[in-house]
Amino acid sequence: MNNSADMEAPVVSCGDDITPRRLESHQSGQLFQFGTTTVTFLFSDPSGLVGQGSFNITVNEAPVGPCDASPCINGGICVPDTNTGIPPIITGCPTDLNVTVELGIQDGTAVTWIEPVGTDPFFGTEVTPFPPPFVPGQILPLGSSEILYIFQSAAGGIATCQFVVEVIPVDTTPPFIIGCPANITQAPSPGINSVPITWIEPIPIDISQMVSLLFRSEAPGATFDIGTTTLVTYQFADEAGNAASCEFFVTIEPIVIEILNCPEDIEILGTASTAVLWTPPTAIDQFGTTIMPSSSHNPGDVFDVGEVVSVTYLFFSGSVTAECVFTVSVGKYFKFVYDSK
């Protein structure tokens, strides 16, 4: 502890009028340490004669009082020694926080929290903490960040609020599929019932670089029946369970059967069972191939008088069917005899 001493310099008298020069070891008004300090003055006149004077300054340490160990406020209010070291009271210290960010997109994120409040137990006033390493709203990096608030009471007591903010990367983005095939349409081939179809399989990519094929309804080279449309599905998922799918249709066009000469309905007259003739129908497919039919009746078959019979011709090509239907009816023939009488 330092104290200052303020006293007048000594007065020197001389028989003749001279202007003395003065050197002093200390200056009036400067600070002095506890204990005794000797202050010395040296004087000289123009003729070289020298004189000196000295005195002692003693600074005594004041007795220890009830407030000396604690800081005083406004020079008159201090914290009694009985409260020395009592820490502030902290309210609202946050618990550990877990915050998620999208994997591979963010290196950190802004995190906010309600800051704790410190109160001096003696004065009841709010205590301002030492600046923490992070503040609410600041961007925290991936991983764990320790947040520490330190409060100090007027009595010198220390209290802390400490919690951890964990910034966790998570994957919520499904895989991205490259090269999902467009719909495939294939014309049929003559004489076969199914067609093999191939394609380039889709490729999934993901930020995790780990994608599994969960399901594939058909593989390249699979055969598809003529005249059908089939939905082909691929399903993928990454390690986090995010799923993505690729779908497209495979259509095999049907065989088209064209019937060239289906007979009209036939009506004839007869007196009894009558043989009926007609020209059988013919058919071809889109490749020009003649298709042989199966029929319920044939030309020359006998039909009874009064009957109306449906005649059916069926043409088959793979799973495709075409039909020709007409009727044959035999009416009764009446012989009229003219009598001139």
C-alpha positions as CSV (number, residue, x, y, z in Angstrom):
1,M,0.0,0.0,0.0
2,N,1.3,3.5,-0.8
3,N,0.6,6.8,0.9
4,S,1.6,10.4,-0.1
5,A,3.4,13.0,2.0
6,D,2.9,16.7,1.3
7,M,5.1,19.2,3.2
8,E,6.9,22.4,2.6
9,A,10.5,22.5,1.5
10,P,13.0,23.8,4.1
11,V,14.0,27.6,4.1
12,V,17.7,28.4,3.7
13,S,19.2,31.7,4.9
14,C,22.6,33.2,4.0
15,G,24.6,36.3,5.0
16,D,25.0,37.4,1.5
17,D,22.4,37.6,-1.3
18,I,22.9,34.4,-3.2
19,T,20.7,32.1,-5.4
20,P,21.3,28.6,-4.1
21,R,20.8,25.4,-6.2
22,R,18.8,22.6,-4.6
23,L,18.8,18.9,-5.1
24,E,16.3,16.6,-3.3
25,S,16.0,12.9,-3.0
26,H,12.2,12.9,-3.1
27,Q,9.5,15.2,-4.3
28,S,6.6,16.6,-2.3
29,G,3.4,14.8,-3.0
30,Q,4.9,11.5,-4.2
31,L,3.9,8.1,-2.9
32,F,5.8,6.4,-0.1
33,Q,5.9,2.8,1.0
34,F,5.0,1.6,4.4
35,G,7.9,2.3,6.9
36,T,10.4,5.2,7.3
37,T,12.0,7.0,4.4
38,T,14.7,9.7,4.7
39,V,14.3,12.7,2.5
40,T,17.6,14.6,1.8
41,F,18.2,18.1,0.3
42,L,21.6,19.4,-1.0
43,F,22.3,23.1,-1.5
44,S,25.2,24.9,-3.2
45,D,26.0,28.6,-3.9
46,P,28.0,30.1,-6.8
47,S,31.2,29.9,-4.8
48,G,30.8,26.1,-4.5
49,L,29.9,25.9,-0.8
50,V,27.6,23.0,-0.1
51,G,25.0,22.5,2.7
52,Q,22.5,19.8,3.3
53,G,19.4,19.0,5.4
54,S,17.3,15.9,5.9
55,F,14.2,14.6,7.6
56,N,12.3,11.3,7.9
57,I,8.8,10.4,6.7
58,T,7.1,7.4,8.4
59,V,4.1,5.7,6.8
60,N,2.2,3.3,9.2
61,E,-0.2,0.6,8.0
62,A,-3.7,1.1,9.4
63,P,-5.2,-1.5,11.7
64,V,-7.2,-4.3,9.9
65,G,-10.9,-3.4,10.1
66,P,-14.0,-5.5,9.3
67,C,-14.1,-4.3,5.7
68,D,-10.5,-4.2,4.7
69,A,-10.5,-7.6,3.0
70,S,-13.5,-6.6,0.7
71,P,-13.9,-3.8,-1.8
72,C,-15.8,-0.7,-0.7
73,I,-18.5,1.0,-2.8
74,N,-18.7,4.8,-3.0
75,G,-16.1,5.1,-0.2
76,G,-18.5,4.1,2.6
77,I,-20.3,0.8,2.0
78,C,-18.4,-2.4,2.2
79,V,-19.1,-6.1,2.6
80,P,-18.3,-7.4,6.1
81,D,-15.6,-10.0,6.4
82,T,-18.2,-12.5,7.5
83,N,-19.5,-12.6,3.9
84,T,-16.0,-12.8,2.3
85,G,-16.0,-15.5,-0.4
86,I,-19.8,-16.1,-0.6
87,P,-20.5,-16.8,-4.3
88,P,-23.3,-15.3,-6.4
89,I,-26.6,-17.1,-6.8
90,I,-27.1,-18.4,-10.4
91,T,-30.5,-19.0,-11.9
92,G,-31.5,-20.3,-15.3
93,C,-28.3,-22.3,-16.0
94,P,-29.1,-24.1,-19.3
95,T,-28.9,-27.9,-19.6
96,D,-26.8,-29.5,-22.3
97,L,-28.1,-28.8,-25.8
98,N,-28.2,-31.1,-28.8
99,V,-28.6,-29.4,-32.2
100,T,-28.7,-31.2,-35.5
101,V,-27.5,-30.0,-38.9
102,E,-27.7,-31.6,-42.3
103,L,-24.8,-34.0,-43.0
104,G,-22.3,-32.7,-45.6
105,I,-24.1,-29.3,-46.1
106,Q,-23.3,-27.3,-42.9
107,D,-20.0,-27.2,-40.9
108,G,-21.8,-25.6,-38.0
109,T,-25.0,-23.7,-37.1
110,A,-26.1,-20.7,-35.1
111,V,-27.3,-21.9,-31.6
112,T,-29.2,-19.8,-29.2
113,W,-30.1,-20.2,-25.5
114,I,-31.3,-18.1,-22.6
115,E,-28.3,-16.9,-20.6
116,P,-28.0,-17.6,-16.9
117,V,-28.4,-14.8,-14.4
118,G,-26.1,-14.2,-11.4
119,T,-27.2,-12.3,-8.3
120,D,-25.0,-11.0,-5.5
121,P,-26.2,-12.6,-2.3
122,F,-25.3,-9.5,-0.2
123,F,-26.5,-6.7,-2.3
124,G,-29.2,-8.5,-4.3
125,T,-27.9,-6.9,-7.5
126,E,-27.3,-8.7,-10.8
127,V,-23.7,-9.8,-11.4
128,T,-22.2,-9.4,-14.9
129,P,-20.4,-12.6,-15.9
130,F,-16.9,-12.8,-17.4
131,P,-17.3,-13.1,-21.2
132,P,-18.0,-16.7,-22.1
133,P,-16.3,-18.4,-25.1
134,F,-19.6,-18.4,-27.1
135,V,-22.7,-16.3,-26.9
136,P,-26.3,-17.0,-28.0
137,G,-26.7,-16.8,-31.7
138,Q,-23.1,-17.5,-32.5
139,I,-22.2,-20.2,-35.0
140,L,-20.9,-23.3,-33.2
141,P,-18.8,-25.9,-35.1
142,L,-19.7,-29.6,-35.4
143,G,-19.0,-31.6,-32.3
144,S,-19.0,-30.5,-28.6
145,S,-18.6,-26.9,-27.5
146,E,-18.3,-26.1,-23.8
147,I,-20.1,-23.0,-22.6
148,L,-18.8,-21.5,-19.3
149,Y,-20.2,-18.5,-17.5
150,I,-18.2,-17.3,-14.5
151,F,-19.8,-14.9,-11.9
152,Q,-18.0,-13.2,-9.1
153,S,-19.7,-11.5,-6.1
154,A,-18.5,-8.3,-4.5
155,A,-17.1,-10.4,-1.7
156,G,-14.9,-12.3,-4.2
157,G,-16.9,-15.5,-4.3
158,I,-17.0,-17.4,-7.6
159,A,-19.9,-19.3,-9.1
160,T,-20.0,-21.0,-12.5
161,C,-22.6,-22.2,-15.0
162,Q,-21.3,-24.8,-17.4
163,F,-23.1,-26.7,-20.1
164,V,-22.3,-28.4,-23.4
165,V,-23.7,-27.7,-26.9
166,E,-23.5,-30.7,-29.2
167,V,-23.8,-29.9,-32.9
168,I,-24.7,-33.3,-34.5
169,P,-24.7,-33.9,-38.3
170,V,-27.7,-35.9,-39.4
171,D,-28.7,-37.3,-42.8
172,T,-32.3,-36.5,-43.8
173,T,-31.7,-36.3,-47.5
174,P,-32.7,-39.3,-49.7
175,P,-30.3,-40.7,-52.3
176,F,-30.2,-39.0,-55.7
177,I,-30.8,-41.4,-58.6
178,I,-28.9,-41.0,-61.8
179,G,-30.1,-42.5,-65.1
180,C,-33.6,-43.8,-64.2
181,P,-34.7,-45.3,-67.5
182,A,-37.5,-43.8,-69.5
183,N,-40.6,-45.9,-70.4
184,I,-39.8,-48.6,-72.8
185,T,-42.1,-49.7,-75.7
186,Q,-41.2,-52.7,-77.8
187,A,-43.0,-54.1,-80.9
188,P,-43.7,-57.9,-80.8
189,S,-41.8,-60.4,-82.8
190,P,-43.7,-62.9,-85.0
191,G,-44.1,-66.3,-83.7
192,I,-43.2,-65.6,-80.0
193,N,-45.2,-64.9,-76.9
194,S,-42.7,-62.9,-74.9
195,V,-39.8,-60.5,-75.6
196,P,-36.6,-60.1,-73.6
197,I,-35.9,-56.4,-72.7
198,T,-32.7,-54.9,-71.4
199,W,-31.8,-51.5,-70.0
200,I,-29.0,-49.6,-68.2
201,E,-29.7,-49.8,-64.5
202,P,-30.1,-46.6,-62.4
203,I,-27.2,-45.5,-60.1
204,P,-27.9,-44.0,-56.7
205,I,-25.6,-41.5,-55.0
206,D,-25.7,-40.2,-51.5
207,I,-23.7,-37.9,-49.2
208,S,-23.0,-40.8,-46.9
209,Q,-21.6,-42.8,-49.9
210,M,-23.4,-45.9,-48.5
211,V,-26.5,-46.8,-50.5
212,S,-28.2,-50.2,-50.6
213,L,-30.6,-51.7,-53.2
214,L,-33.7,-52.7,-51.2
215,F,-35.9,-54.0,-54.0
216,R,-35.8,-54.6,-57.8
217,S,-38.9,-55.9,-59.5
218,E,-37.2,-56.9,-62.7
219,A,-33.7,-57.2,-63.9
220,P,-32.3,-56.3,-67.4
221,G,-32.8,-59.2,-69.8
222,A,-36.2,-60.2,-68.2
223,T,-38.9,-61.3,-70.6
224,F,-42.2,-59.6,-70.9
225,D,-45.4,-61.1,-72.5
226,I,-46.7,-59.7,-75.7
227,G,-49.6,-57.2,-75.2
228,T,-48.6,-56.4,-71.6
229,T,-47.5,-53.3,-69.7
230,T,-45.3,-53.9,-66.6
231,L,-44.2,-51.4,-64.0
232,V,-40.4,-51.9,-63.2
233,T,-39.4,-50.6,-59.7
234,Y,-36.0,-50.0,-58.0
235,Q,-35.9,-49.0,-54.4
236,F,-32.7,-47.7,-52.7
237,A,-31.9,-46.5,-49.1
238,D,-28.9,-44.9,-47.4
239,E,-27.6,-45.8,-43.9
240,A,-29.9,-43.3,-42.3
241,G,-32.9,-45.0,-43.8
242,N,-33.7,-42.3,-46.3
243,A,-35.3,-44.0,-49.4
244,A,-35.6,-43.2,-53.0
245,S,-37.1,-45.1,-55.9
246,C,-37.0,-45.3,-59.7
247,E,-40.0,-46.5,-61.7
248,F,-40.6,-47.0,-65.4
249,F,-43.0,-49.0,-67.6
250,V,-42.1,-51.7,-70.1
251,T,-44.8,-52.1,-72.8
252,I,-44.8,-54.9,-75.3
253,E,-47.2,-54.1,-78.1
254,P,-49.8,-56.7,-78.9
255,I,-50.2,-58.8,-82.0
256,V,-52.8,-57.2,-84.3
257,I,-55.0,-59.7,-86.2
258,E,-56.8,-58.5,-89.3
259,I,-59.8,-60.6,-90.6
260,L,-60.0,-60.1,-94.3
261,N,-63.4,-61.7,-95.4
262,C,-65.8,-62.5,-92.6
263,P,-69.0,-63.7,-94.3
264,E,-72.3,-61.9,-93.9
265,D,-75.2,-63.6,-92.3
266,I,-76.6,-66.4,-94.6
267,E,-80.3,-67.0,-95.2
268,I,-81.6,-69.8,-97.5
269,L,-84.8,-71.7,-98.1
270,G,-85.2,-75.5,-98.0
271,T,-87.8,-78.2,-97.7
272,A,-85.7,-80.3,-95.3
273,S,-82.2,-80.3,-93.9
274,T,-80.0,-78.3,-96.2
275,A,-76.2,-78.2,-96.8
276,V,-75.0,-74.6,-96.7
277,L,-71.8,-73.4,-98.4
278,W,-69.7,-70.2,-97.7
279,T,-66.2,-69.0,-98.2
280,P,-64.2,-69.3,-95.0
281,P,-62.7,-66.1,-93.6
282,T,-59.0,-65.5,-93.5
283,A,-56.8,-63.4,-91.3
284,I,-53.2,-62.1,-91.1
285,D,-51.2,-60.3,-88.4
286,Q,-49.2,-57.0,-88.8
287,F,-46.2,-59.0,-90.1
288,G,-48.3,-60.4,-93.0
289,T,-48.4,-63.9,-91.5
290,T,-51.6,-65.9,-92.3
291,I,-53.3,-67.1,-89.2
292,M,-55.3,-70.4,-89.4
293,P,-58.6,-70.4,-87.6
294,S,-60.6,-72.9,-85.6
295,S,-64.3,-72.9,-86.3
296,S,-67.6,-74.1,-85.0
297,H,-68.9,-75.2,-88.4
298,N,-67.5,-75.8,-91.9
299,P,-68.8,-75.0,-95.4
300,G,-71.1,-77.9,-96.5
301,D,-72.5,-78.6,-93.1
302,V,-76.2,-79.5,-93.0
303,F,-78.6,-77.2,-91.2
304,D,-82.2,-78.0,-90.3
305,V,-85.1,-76.0,-91.7
306,G,-86.1,-73.4,-89.2
307,E,-82.8,-73.2,-87.4
308,V,-80.8,-70.1,-86.9
309,V,-77.2,-71.1,-86.1
310,S,-74.2,-68.9,-85.1
311,V,-71.0,-69.9,-86.9
312,T,-67.8,-68.8,-85.2
313,Y,-64.2,-68.6,-86.5
314,L,-61.5,-68.0,-83.9
315,F,-58.0,-66.8,-84.9
316,F,-55.2,-67.1,-82.3
317,S,-51.7,-65.5,-82.3
318,G,-50.0,-65.9,-78.9
319,S,-52.3,-64.4,-76.3
320,V,-54.3,-62.4,-78.9
321,T,-57.6,-63.6,-80.2
322,A,-59.8,-62.4,-83.0
323,E,-63.2,-63.8,-84.1
324,C,-65.5,-63.8,-87.0
325,V,-69.2,-64.6,-86.3
326,F,-72.1,-64.9,-88.7
327,T,-75.5,-66.7,-88.7
328,V,-76.9,-69.4,-90.9
329,S,-80.7,-69.7,-91.1
330,V,-82.7,-72.2,-93.3
331,G,-86.3,-71.1,-94.0
332,K,-89.0,-73.6,-95.1
333,Y,-89.7,-73.7,-98.8
334,F,-93.4,-73.8,-99.7
335,K,-94.6,-75.1,-103.1
336,F,-97.6,-73.2,-104.4
337,V,-99.9,-75.1,-106.9
338,Y,-101.9,-72.8,-109.1
339,D,-105.5,-74.1,-109.9
340,S,-107.0,-72.3,-112.9
341,K,-110.5,-73.4,-112.1
